[in-house]
Amino acid sequence: MIRNFLFTLMFFSSIGTVSYSADRLTEYSISESNGSCSSSQLLGDERKESISRIDPLFWWTGMKNPELQLMVSGYNIADYSLSINYPGVKIKSVHPMESPNYMVVYMDVKDAKPGKFTLNFSKGRKKLKYDYELKARVGAPEDRVGFGSEDVVYLLMPDRFANGDETNDHLKMKYPYITDRNNRGARHGGDIAGIIDNLPYLDDLGITAIWTTPVLENDMGEMSYHGYAATDYYRIDPRLGSNEDYVRLASEMHKRGMKLIMDMVFNHCGSRHPWVIDPPMRDWFNNYDRKVYTNHNKGAYYDPYVADIEKYEMTDGWFVDSMADMNQRNDFLADYLIQNSIWWIEYAQLDGIRQDTYPYPDVDMMKRWCDAVMTEYPNMNIVGEILITNPIGTAFWQRGSKLNPVDTGLKSVMDFHLQSIATKAFNEETSWNTGLQTIFEHFSLDFCYPDIYNVMRLYENHDVDRFLHTDPENLGAYIQAVTVLLTVPGIPQLFYGQEILSSGTTIKHGYEGIRPDMPGGWKGDKINVFKGEGLTDMQKEAHQFMKTILQWRKGNEVISKGTMKHFMPRNGVYVYERRCGDKSAVVILNGISKDNELSLEHYKEILGDKSSGRDVITGRKVNLDNTLKLSPKEVLILEL
C-alpha cells in the first residue's frame, strides 16, 4: 500500500502544470475484430501525423438524438480539416482541442442509412483517411425494460467471483500488476467467463438482475481490481474479457430472463488515462495543477447554511491521487460521457445503469445525462449511488422530489440508511427504541420518496461492512433481515456471498476485508458454493432460506407492486402486510430471543376473517385464532 502511494505521489509530481504539445500523445491501436483498443505511449523522436483513434468506435442510425460526437485522437490532428461524402451525414461543427492531439466533431446523421464511409482529413498536401461505420439498430428502444421492484439485484465483483478463463490471468498490460490470490489487494483472476459459467447457479437461486462493479479497462498497475479508475471508456478490461465477452454475458442472461446492470463512473477516471497524460483542454479536469481533495460533504446540496468553499470542495475535489476528478461542466467532456453510456446500452443491450458517486459530478450535467438516456430508452432504469445515511437526504436526489427545487431526472436511489442501521437493529432485542422498532421507524420515513418502488434496499455492498461482521452463532438475525429486505417495497440488492453468510468489516483489512473470493470460483477450491460442496449446515440452511423467498418472489405482484401497511412492534413483534388487489401476504417477526405470544385482535384490519394462512418458508398451515404462539426470533410469511 505504501509503495503504491509513493509511486502515485511521484507520478503526479511529474505532471506539473498543463502544457500542450503533440509529444504528449498516447497512441492507440484498434482491433477491428472486437472493437477494443490497446494503448501504448509513443516514445522517441520519430512521430508520424496520423489518426490513432476515434470514439465512439461506431454508431447507429435511427437514434432519437440525430447528433453524433466524434472525438478524434491523433498526433497533431487538431491542425487538420475534415470532409465527409456520405448521404445523410452532415458535419455540424469541428472543434480543434487545446491539445493539438485531439479534435471533436459534431455530425447530424438523422437521414443516414447503415453503412461504412470515409472521414477525410487534410492539411495542405497531407491527407489522412479513417473508415467509420453506422450500424442498424437491433430492436426498438422502448423494448429495453430496466430493472425494477420485480427484480432482485445481485452485486458481484468480477475479479473476486469466478475465474472462468485462466488465459487472461497474466496478460501484458502497459503498467505492471500482480495476479495473486494470496495478496488481498492484487488481482485474483475472476472474469466475465466465470460469471457466464455460473449463471445457472444465480438463476436457480432466484436472482433476476446482476450488477457488476466496473468492467472497463483499468490499466493502473496494482490495486485496480475494483474497476473504478477507468483508462479506456470503450474497452472491457482484457483481464476480465473482451467487448464481445461482455455482449455474450448480456445475451446469456437475457436467455434466462435476467437483466444486466452496468456500473458507470462519470466523476473521475484513472490517473493513467490518456486524458490525464495529455488533457484535451485545460479545464478537462478539476484542480489539475493543484490537488484539492473532496470533503465528501454530500449534504452540501441541500444544507441551507453551507459555505461556498465546502460545496466547491465537495464537487471539484479529488477522491485520491489515482482518480482524476473530471469537469463535467466542459461541454465536450459531458457530451462524450453521455454518448458513451448510450453506446454501451445499445451495444450490449443493457438493462440498467448504476452510476457511481452520483452527487459528486456537476448536477446540471447529470440531469442532462438522465434526460438523454431516458429519452432514448424510456423504460430504462438508472440507480445513483447516494451514500447518505438519512432518508431525506437520499430522497432529495430522486426524480420528482418536492424536496429538491431541481428535478434530477434520476429514477432510482439507494437506501443507505437501512444499511447503516440493519446489523445493530436485527441483532438487538426489540423494545421501545431498539431492534425491530428501529426498522419500523425507518420505513415510516418512506413518505419522503416520490417513488418508493424505485428505492434500492441493501444491507451490504463493496464499500461498506458486511451485514454479518463475524461468523454468526445462529441464523436468527440473518433470517429476519433477509425476510425484510426481500418483502418490503423497493428493489432489493444482495452482495455476492450474502447467501452463504459471508462476513467481514473494513476495520482490519480495509475494503479487501469485505471482498473475498467466492468459494468454488477457482479450480481446487475445497468449498464450492456453485455446486453446494463443503458448506456448513448453517450455510446450507441460509442458502435454502434465501432461495425459497427469492423463487417465491419471482413474478409475485403482491411484493413488486403491492401496498404496505405495518404496525408498531408490540411485545417485541413486528407485523406488516403487502397487498395487491385481493391478494395479500402478512409478515410476522418475533424480535426477541424467547417464546412469545401475539394477540391477533389488533391486526383484524389485515387478517379480516381469515382463519389460517400458509407459511411460505415451511409450507405449513398456520392457524390464525385469537393468539399466535411464536418461537424465539421466529419469522412467518403468510399467504392468506
C-alpha positions in Angstrom: 0.0 0.0 0.0 2.8 2.4 0.9 4.7 1.6 -2.3 1.5 2.3 -4.4 1.1 5.6 -2.6 4.7 6.7 -3.1 4.5 5.8 -6.8 1.3 7.7 -7.3 2.8 10.7 -5.5 5.9 10.6 -7.8 3.7 10.2 -10.8 1.6 13.3 -10.1 4.5 15.4 -9.1 6.0 14.7 -12.5 2.9 16.1 -14.3 3.3 19.6 -13.1 1.3 22.3 -14.9 -0.6 21.7 -18.1 1.4 22.3 -21.3 0.2 21.4 -24.7 2.5 19.6 -27.1 1.9 16.9 -29.7 4.7 15.0 -27.9 2.3 14.1 -25.1 0.1 11.9 -27.4 -0.8 8.4 -26.4 -1.4 6.3 -29.5 -4.0 3.5 -29.7 -4.2 0.6 -32.0 -7.8 -0.5 -32.7 -8.7 -4.2 -33.2 -11.4 -4.4 -35.8 -12.3 -7.9 -34.7 -13.8 -6.8 -31.4 -13.9 -3.0 -31.4 -11.5 -2.9 -28.5 -8.4 -0.8 -28.1 -5.0 -1.2 -26.5 -2.8 1.7 -25.6 1.0 2.2 -25.8 2.6 5.6 -25.3 4.6 6.9 -28.2 8.3 7.2 -27.3 11.3 8.6 -29.2 11.5 11.4 -31.7 10.0 9.7 -34.8 6.3 10.5 -34.8 4.0 10.4 -37.8 1.0 12.5 -38.0 -1.9 10.0 -38.0 -5.3 9.2 -36.7 -4.8 6.8 -33.9 -8.4 6.5 -32.6 -11.9 7.8 -32.9 -14.6 7.5 -30.2 -17.2 6.1 -30.3 -15.8 3.1 -32.1 -19.0 3.0 -34.3 -22.6 4.3 -34.0 -26.1 3.5 -35.1 -28.7 5.0 -37.4 -32.3 5.7 -36.2 -31.3 7.1 -32.8 -33.8 9.6 -31.4 -31.0 12.1 -31.0 -29.5 12.5 -34.5 -26.4 14.3 -33.3 -23.1 12.3 -33.1 -20.0 13.5 -31.4 -16.7 12.1 -32.7 -13.6 12.5 -30.5 -10.6 12.1 -32.9 -7.2 11.3 -31.3 -4.0 11.6 -33.3 -0.6 13.2 -33.4 -1.2 16.9 -34.4 -4.7 16.1 -35.6 -6.1 19.4 -34.5 -4.4 21.1 -37.4 -6.4 19.1 -40.0 -9.7 19.9 -41.7 -12.4 17.3 -42.2 -14.7 16.4 -45.1 -17.2 13.6 -45.5 -19.1 12.4 -48.6 -21.8 10.1 -47.4 -25.6 10.5 -47.9 -27.4 11.8 -44.8 -24.2 12.6 -42.9 -23.7 16.3 -42.3 -20.8 17.9 -40.4 -22.3 20.4 -38.0 -19.0 21.7 -36.4 -15.4 20.9 -36.0 -13.5 21.8 -32.8 -9.7 21.5 -32.5 -8.9 21.0 -28.9 -6.3 23.0 -27.0 -4.1 20.0 -27.1 -3.0 19.5 -30.8 -3.7 15.8 -30.4 -7.5 15.9 -30.3 -10.3 17.1 -32.4 -14.0 17.0 -31.6 -16.5 16.7 -34.5 -20.3 17.0 -34.3 -22.3 15.4 -37.1 -26.0 15.1 -37.9 -26.8 11.5 -39.0 -30.6 11.8 -38.9 -31.1 10.8 -42.6 -28.1 8.4 -42.9 -28.5 4.7 -43.7 -26.4 2.0 -42.2 -23.0 1.6 -43.9 -19.4 2.5 -43.9 -17.9 5.8 -45.0 -14.6 7.6 -45.0 -13.6 10.5 -42.9 -11.2 12.6 -45.0 -8.7 14.7 -43.0 -6.4 17.2 -44.8 -3.7 19.7 -44.0 -2.2 21.2 -47.2 -0.9 18.2 -49.2 -1.2 15.8 -46.2 -4.2 13.5 -46.4 -5.4 11.1 -43.7 -8.4 8.7 -44.0 -10.4 6.8 -41.5 -13.2 4.4 -42.1 -16.2 4.7 -39.9 -19.4 2.7 -39.6 -23.0 3.4 -38.9 -24.8 0.2 -37.9 -28.5 -0.7 -37.9 -30.2 -0.8 -34.5 -31.4 -4.1 -33.2 -34.9 -4.0 -31.6 -36.9 -1.0 -30.5 -35.5 1.3 -27.8 -38.8 1.0 -25.9 -38.1 -2.7 -25.5 -35.2 -2.1 -23.3 -37.0 -2.5 -20.0 -34.9 -1.6 -17.0 -34.7 -3.4 -13.6 -37.4 -2.6 -11.1 -39.1 -3.8 -7.9 -39.9 -7.1 -9.6 -36.2 -7.8 -9.6 -33.6 -8.9 -7.1 -30.2 -7.3 -7.9 -27.1 -9.4 -7.2 -23.9 -7.3 -6.9 -20.6 -9.0 -7.7 -17.0 -8.0 -8.3 -15.9 -9.9 -11.4 -12.3 -10.3 -10.2 -13.5 -11.9 -7.0 -16.4 -14.0 -8.3 -15.1 -16.8 -10.5 -12.2 -17.5 -12.8 -13.7 -19.0 -16.0 -10.7 -18.2 -18.3 -7.2 -18.7 -16.8 -5.6 -17.5 -20.1 -6.3 -13.9 -19.2 -4.8 -14.1 -15.7 -1.3 -12.8 -16.6 -1.7 -10.5 -19.6 0.9 -8.0 -20.6 -0.5 -4.6 -19.8 1.1 -1.2 -20.1 1.6 -0.9 -16.3 2.7 -4.0 -14.3 0.3 -5.7 -11.9 0.1 -8.8 -9.8 -2.3 -11.7 -10.0 -2.1 -13.5 -6.7 -5.0 -14.8 -4.6 -2.8 -14.7 -1.5 -2.5 -11.0 -1.9 -5.7 -9.2 -0.8 -5.0 -6.1 -2.9 -3.8 -7.9 -6.1 -6.0 -9.2 -8.9 -7.3 -12.7 -8.3 -8.2 -13.7 -11.8 -12.0 -13.6 -11.8 -13.6 -12.7 -15.1 -16.6 -12.4 -17.3 -16.3 -16.1 -18.4 -16.6 -17.0 -14.7 -19.9 -15.1 -14.4 -21.3 -16.7 -17.5 -20.3 -20.2 -16.3 -22.2 -19.6 -13.1 -25.4 -18.0 -14.4 -27.2 -21.4 -13.8 -26.4 -21.1 -10.1 -27.7 -17.5 -9.8 -30.8 -18.3 -11.9 -31.5 -21.3 -9.6 -31.0 -19.1 -6.5 -33.7 -16.7 -7.8 -31.6 -13.8 -8.9 -33.1 -11.8 -11.7 -30.6 -9.0 -12.3 -26.8 -8.7 -12.0 -24.9 -5.5 -11.2 -21.1 -5.9 -11.6 -18.6 -3.4 -10.4 -17.0 -1.6 -13.4 -15.6 -3.8 -16.1 -13.9 -1.1 -18.3 -10.2 -1.1 -18.7 -8.3 -0.1 -15.6 -4.7 -0.2 -16.7 -3.5 1.3 -13.5 -1.0 -1.2 -12.3 -1.7 -2.6 -8.8 -4.8 -2.1 -6.7 -7.2 -1.5 -9.6 -9.1 -4.8 -9.5 -12.2 -2.9 -8.3 -12.6 -1.1 -11.7 -13.3 2.4 -10.5 -10.3 4.1 -12.2 -11.1 3.7 -16.0 -8.3 4.2 -18.5 -10.5 3.5 -21.6 -14.3 4.1 -21.8 -14.8 1.9 -24.8 -12.8 -1.2 -23.8 -13.6 -4.0 -21.4 -10.5 -4.7 -19.3 -8.8 -7.6 -21.1 -8.1 -9.3 -17.8 -11.9 -9.7 -17.5 -12.5 -10.5 -21.1 -13.3 -8.7 -24.4 -16.1 -6.4 -25.6 -17.6 -9.5 -27.2 -17.5 -11.4 -24.0 -19.5 -8.7 -22.3 -22.1 -8.8 -25.0 -22.2 -12.5 -24.7 -22.8 -12.2 -20.9 -25.8 -9.9 -21.6 -27.1 -12.3 -24.2 -26.8 -15.4 -22.0 -28.5 -13.5 -19.2 -31.4 -12.4 -21.5 -31.9 -16.0 -22.5 -32.6 -16.7 -18.8 -34.8 -13.7 -18.4 -32.1 -12.0 -16.3 -31.0 -8.3 -16.6 -27.5 -6.8 -16.7 -26.7 -3.5 -15.0 -23.5 -1.7 -15.9 -21.6 0.3 -13.3 -20.5 3.7 -14.8 -18.3 6.3 -13.3 -18.5 10.0 -14.5 -16.9 11.7 -11.5 -13.4 10.5 -12.1 -11.1 8.4 -14.3 -7.9 6.6 -13.7 -4.7 8.7 -13.3 -3.2 6.8 -16.2 -6.0 7.6 -18.6 -4.5 9.2 -21.8 -6.6 12.3 -20.9 -4.6 12.8 -17.7 -1.3 12.4 -19.6 -2.4 14.8 -22.3 -5.6 16.7 -21.4 -7.7 17.7 -24.4 -8.4 21.1 -22.7 -7.1 23.0 -19.7 -10.5 22.6 -17.9 -10.9 18.9 -18.7 -10.2 18.1 -15.0 -10.9 20.0 -11.8 -7.9 21.2 -10.0 -5.4 19.5 -12.3 -2.4 21.7 -11.3 -3.1 21.7 -7.6 -4.8 18.9 -5.8 -7.9 19.7 -3.9 -9.5 16.7 -2.2 -13.2 16.3 -1.7 -14.6 16.7 1.7 -17.4 14.2 0.9 -20.0 16.6 2.3 -22.9 15.3 0.3 -25.4 17.3 2.3 -23.9 20.5 0.7 -26.6 20.5 -1.9 -29.5 20.9 0.5 -27.8 22.3 3.6 -29.3 25.9 3.9 -26.2 27.1 5.7 -23.5 25.5 3.5 -20.3 27.5 2.9 -19.4 28.1 -0.8 -15.9 26.7 -0.3 -17.3 23.4 1.2 -19.7 22.9 -1.7 -16.8 23.6 -4.1 -14.6 21.0 -2.3 -17.4 18.5 -2.4 -17.9 18.7 -6.2 -14.5 19.6 -7.6 -12.2 17.8 -5.1 -10.4 14.6 -6.0 -11.1 11.3 -4.2 -7.5 10.2 -4.3 -4.5 10.9 -6.5 -5.1 7.9 -8.6 -8.6 9.1 -9.6 -8.5 12.3 -11.6 -11.6 14.4 -11.0 -13.3 15.2 -14.3 -15.0 18.5 -15.0 -18.4 17.7 -16.4 -19.1 21.5 -16.9 -16.9 21.1 -20.0 -19.5 20.5 -22.7 -17.2 18.4 -24.9 -16.5 16.0 -22.0 -20.1 16.0 -20.9 -21.2 15.0 -24.4 -18.5 12.3 -24.5 -19.7 10.7 -21.3 -23.4 10.9 -22.2 -22.8 9.4 -25.6 -20.6 6.7 -24.1 -23.3 5.4 -21.8 -25.8 5.3 -24.6 -23.2 3.4 -26.7 -22.9 0.7 -24.1 -26.7 0.4 -23.7 -27.1 0.0 -27.4 -24.1 -2.2 -28.0 -24.5 -4.6 -25.1 -28.3 -4.3 -24.9 -28.0 -3.3 -21.2 -31.0 -3.3 -18.9 -29.8 -0.6 -16.5 -27.1 1.6 -15.2 -25.7 2.1 -11.7 -23.9 5.5 -11.5 -21.1 5.7 -9.1 -20.7 8.7 -6.6 -23.8 10.4 -8.0 -23.7 13.7 -6.0 -20.1 14.4 -6.9 -20.2 15.3 -10.6 -21.8 18.5 -11.9 -25.5 18.3 -11.0 -26.7 20.0 -14.2 -24.8 17.7 -16.4 -26.1 14.6 -14.5 -29.6 15.8 -15.1 -28.9 16.2 -18.8 -27.5 12.7 -18.8 -30.5 11.2 -17.1 -32.8 13.0 -19.5 -30.8 11.9 -22.6 -30.8 8.2 -21.5 -34.5 8.2 -20.6 -35.4 10.0 -23.8 -33.6 7.4 -25.9 -34.8 4.4 -23.7 -38.0 5.5 -21.9 -38.3 2.2 -19.9 -34.7 2.1 -18.8 -33.6 2.5 -15.2 -30.7 4.3 -13.6 -29.8 4.0 -9.9 -27.5 6.5 -8.4 -25.1 5.9 -5.6 -26.3 8.4 -3.0 -24.3 7.3 0.0 -26.2 9.4 2.5 -27.4 7.7 5.7 -30.6 9.7 6.2 -33.7 9.1 4.1 -34.5 12.8 3.5 -31.0 13.5 2.1 -31.4 10.4 -0.2 -34.9 11.3 -1.3 -33.7 14.7 -2.3 -32.0 13.1 -5.4 -34.8 11.1 -6.7 -36.7 12.5 -9.7 -40.0 14.1 -8.8 -38.8 15.0 -5.3 -40.6 18.0 -3.8 -37.6 18.5 -1.5 -35.4 19.5 -4.5 -36.1 22.7 -6.5 -34.5 21.0 -9.5 -35.8 17.7 -10.8 -32.8 15.5 -11.1 -34.4 13.0 -13.5 -32.8 10.2 -11.5 -35.2 7.3 -11.4 -33.7 5.2 -8.5 -31.7 5.9 -5.4 -30.1 3.7 -2.7 -31.3 3.3 0.8 -28.0 3.5 2.8 -29.8 4.5 6.0 -31.3 1.0 6.1 -27.8 -0.4 5.5 -26.4 1.7 8.3 -28.9 0.5 11.0 -29.6 -3.1 9.9 -26.8 -5.0 11.6 -27.4 -3.4 15.0 -31.2 -3.4 14.7 -31.7 -7.1 13.7 -29.2 -8.3 16.4 -30.9 -6.4 19.2 -33.8 -7.5 21.3 -36.8 -5.5 20.3 -38.1 -3.0 22.8 -39.4 0.6 22.7 -36.4 2.1 20.9 -34.3 -0.9 19.8 -34.3 -3.8 17.4 -37.3 -4.1 15.1 -38.7 -0.8 16.5 -35.7 0.9 14.7 -36.7 -0.8 11.4 -40.3 0.2 11.8 -39.3 3.8 12.3 -37.1 3.7 9.3 -39.9 2.6 7.0 -42.2 5.2 8.4 -40.0 7.7 6.7 -40.6 6.2 3.2 -43.1 9.1 2.7 -40.3 11.3 1.6 -39.6 9.3 -1.5 -41.6 10.2 -4.6 -41.3 6.6 -5.9 -40.6 4.0 -3.1 -40.7 1.2 -5.6 -37.6 2.6 -7.2 -35.6 2.8 -4.0 -32.8 0.2 -3.9 -32.7 -1.5 -0.5 -29.4 -3.0 0.7 -27.5 -4.2 3.8 -24.1 -4.5 2.2 -22.0 -3.8 -0.9 -18.4 -3.4 -2.0 -17.9 -0.2 0.0 -19.5 -0.9 3.4 -19.2 -3.6 6.1 -21.0 -6.9 5.6 -24.2 -7.3 7.4 -22.5 -10.1 9.4 -19.4 -8.7 11.0 -18.3 -12.2 12.1 -19.5 -15.7 11.6 -22.9 -16.0 13.3 -23.7 -18.3 16.2 -27.2 -18.7 14.9 -29.4 -17.6 12.0 -32.0 -15.6 13.9 -30.9 -12.1 12.9 -29.9 -13.1 9.4 -33.2 -14.8 8.6 -35.2 -11.8 9.9 -33.0 -9.4 7.9 -33.3 -11.3 4.7 -37.1 -11.6 5.1 -37.5 -7.8 5.5 -35.1 -7.0 2.6 -37.0 -9.2 0.2 -40.5 -8.4 1.2 -40.7 -4.6 1.7 -41.4 -2.1 -1.2 -38.4 -1.3 -3.3 -35.6 -3.1 -5.2 -33.6 -5.5 -3.0 -29.9 -5.7 -3.7 -27.7 -8.6 -2.4 -23.9 -8.8 -2.4 -22.1 -11.9 -3.6 -21.7 -14.4 -0.8 -24.5 -12.9 1.3 -26.5 -16.1 0.6 -23.8 -18.2 2.4 -23.2 -15.9 5.4 -20.1 -14.1 4.1 -18.9 -11.8 6.9 -16.3 -9.1 7.4 -15.6 -5.5 8.1 -13.2 -2.9 6.7 -11.6 -2.3 10.1 -8.7 -4.8 9.8 -8.1 -5.3 6.1 -9.8 -2.2 4.6 -12.1 -2.9 1.6 -10.4 -6.2 1.0 -11.9 -7.4 4.2 -15.4 -7.4 2.7 -14.4 -8.6 -0.8 -13.3 -12.3 -0.5 -13.2 -14.7 -3.4 -16.4 -16.6 -4.0 -15.6 -20.2 -2.8 -15.7 -22.5 -5.7 -14.9 -19.9 -8.3 -11.4 -21.2 -8.8 -10.0 -24.7 -9.6 -9.0 -26.5 -6.5 -11.2 -24.6 -4.0 -12.2 -27.0 -1.2 -15.5 -25.2 -0.8 -17.7 -24.8 -3.9 -20.8 -22.7 -3.4 -21.9 -23.2 -7.0 -22.0 -27.0 -6.5 -23.1 -26.8 -2.9 -20.0 -28.7 -1.8 -18.2 -28.1 1.5 -20.7 -25.7 3.0 -21.5 -25.9 6.7 -25.0 -26.9 7.8 -25.7 -23.3 8.8 -24.6 -22.0 5.3 -26.8 -24.6 3.6 -29.8 -23.5 5.7 -29.2 -19.8 5.0 -28.8 -20.5 1.3 -32.0 -22.6 1.2 -33.9 -20.0 3.1 -32.9 -17.2 0.8 -33.6 -19.3 -2.3 -37.1 -20.1 -1.1 -38.1 -16.5 -0.7 -36.3 -15.5 -3.9 -38.2 -18.1 -6.0 -41.5 -17.2 -4.3 -40.8 -13.5 -5.0 -40.4 -14.0 -8.8 -43.5 -12.7 -10.6 -45.2 -12.0 -7.3 -47.0 -8.7 -7.8 -48.0 -8.6 -4.1 -44.3 -7.9 -3.4 -43.3 -6.0 -6.5 -46.4 -3.7 -6.8 -48.4 -4.1 -3.6 -49.1 -1.6 -0.9 -47.7 -1.9 2.6 -49.3 -1.5 6.0 -47.3 -2.0 9.1 -47.9 -2.0 12.8 -45.7 -0.6 15.6 -44.0 -3.6 17.3 -46.0 -4.9 20.2 -44.4 -7.1 22.8 -41.4 -7.2 20.5 -43.3 -8.5 17.4 -43.3 -6.5 14.1 -46.1 -7.2 11.7 -46.7 -5.8 8.2 -48.9 -6.6 5.2 -48.2 -6.4 1.5 -51.4 -6.3 -0.6 -52.2 -6.2 -4.3 -55.8 -6.4 -5.3 -57.4 -9.3 -3.4 -54.1 -11.0 -2.7 -52.0 -10.4 0.4 -49.0 -11.6 2.4 -48.5 -10.9 6.1 -45.0 -10.9 7.6 -44.7 -11.6 11.3 -41.3 -11.2 13.0 -40.6 -12.1 16.7 -37.9 -9.6 17.7 -37.0 -11.3 21.0 -35.0 -14.4 21.7 -37.7 -16.2 23.7 -41.1 -17.7 23.1 -43.7 -15.1 22.5 -47.5 -14.9 22.2 -49.2 -12.4 19.9 -52.8 -11.3 20.3 -54.3 -11.1 16.8 -57.2 -8.9 17.7 -55.1 -5.8 17.0 -54.4 -7.0 13.4 -58.0 -7.6 12.2 -57.8 -4.9 9.6 -55.4 -7.0 7.6 -56.4 -10.5 8.8 -60.1 -10.0 8.3 -62.0 -13.2 8.8 -59.1 -15.4 7.7 -58.8 -18.4 9.9 -55.4 -19.6 8.6 -52.5 -18.8 6.3 -49.8 -20.8 4.5 -46.2 -20.1 5.6 -44.1 -19.5 2.5 -40.9 -20.8 4.1 -42.2 -24.1 5.5 -45.4 -24.6 3.6 -47.2 -25.4 6.8 -50.7 -24.2 7.7 -50.7 -21.6 10.4 -54.0 -21.1 12.4 -55.0 -17.5 13.0 -57.2 -17.8 16.0 -57.2 -15.3 18.9 -53.5 -15.7 19.6 -50.4 -16.8 17.8 -47.5 -18.6 19.6 -44.1 -17.7 18.2 -40.7 -19.3 18.9 -37.6 -17.2 19.6 -36.8 -14.9 16.6 -39.4 -16.7 14.5 -40.3 -15.4 11.1 -43.6 -16.1 9.3 -44.5 -15.1 5.8 -48.2 -15.9 5.5 -50.2 -16.1 2.3 -53.8 -15.6 3.3 
